[in-house]
Every structure is written in C-alpha cells, then in structure tokens.
Amino acid sequence: MAKECSFDVVSTVEMQEVDNAYQQAARELTQRYDLKGTGATLELSKKDGSFKLEAPSEFVAGQVRDVLGSKLAKRGIDLSAVRWDKVEAASGMTVRQSGRIIQGIDQDTAKKIAKDIRDLKLKCKPTVEGDKLRVSSASRDVLQQVIAQLKQSDYGQPLQYTNYR
C-alpha cells in the first residue's frame, strides 16, 4: 500500500519582522522632511497584531501607509497580510485608520480553498484543521499540482505551504 503524503496550507506572518519594519517606519516618520512636522503617528500592538495610524489628512495617512508598506516589503512580508480599515475622521481635523495583521486562515477562506481543490478533480483530500488546511494524497505529483494551482489563485491573504512530506 502506498504511503500517504501531505502538506499544510497556512497563513502566518513573522511578528518580529513586522516589529522591525514598524521601528524603521517610525524612525523614517521623524526624519523624512515631508512628514517631519505633520504630527502623523503610527503605533503597533504586537499582542493584537494591529496598527493604529493618526494623521492630519488622508493624503498624509496614505504617505505613512506607503512608508510602512515599503518597510514591510523589504522585510519579505506580503502586503496582503495587512488589512486596513476605512479612514475615519477624528477630533481636531485629523484622520484615524487602523489595520491588522492576518494570522491563520479563517473558516470561510479554508472552505473556499478546500472546494477549489476538490474542483480540480485530482486524487487528493483537503481537510480543514483549525486555522490551517491539510491536503493529503498518495501521489506527490498530485500534491505539487495542487500547490501550483493554489499559487495561481488569489484568496486575499498570503499562503504558505509547509510540512510537505
């Protein structure tokens, strides 16, 4: 009987790299000439994995998001891992925006990925296990086909493929 092969589909972000990118972005906010005296602030809550941004206008808020995005990209973090809420007005003619880091695959996305894998009509079995998805098959070639198809699809968050055995 053939040995069962499998891999896990996960969505994780290295929080230490996020913290490093945040520290670099915060330093750049105090040093960059066009953002220096604006009063724009950026805060990171490591525990929640969330950002709080406050700026005098939507334009400056966009500039701060761009600075943070460039630092995250340099650190190898996919920008689709950060979900930004809508910009909301705050007191004193300022705006606020919050964003959060996506950790894990939620149930709806996991079910959608599992359905897409089943629709491929390959001999494999996807199972949802908490915040990850395990795909198992007797053939490694089938698993590689599944990974190739998943890489072509967009699920609104970065996916990693781990525990390939």
Helices and strands as residue ranges (DSSP letters): E 5-10, H 15-31, E 41-45, E 50-55, H 58-74, G 79-81, E 82-84, E 88-90, E 94-101, H 107-119, E 125-129, E 132-137, H 140-152, E 160-162
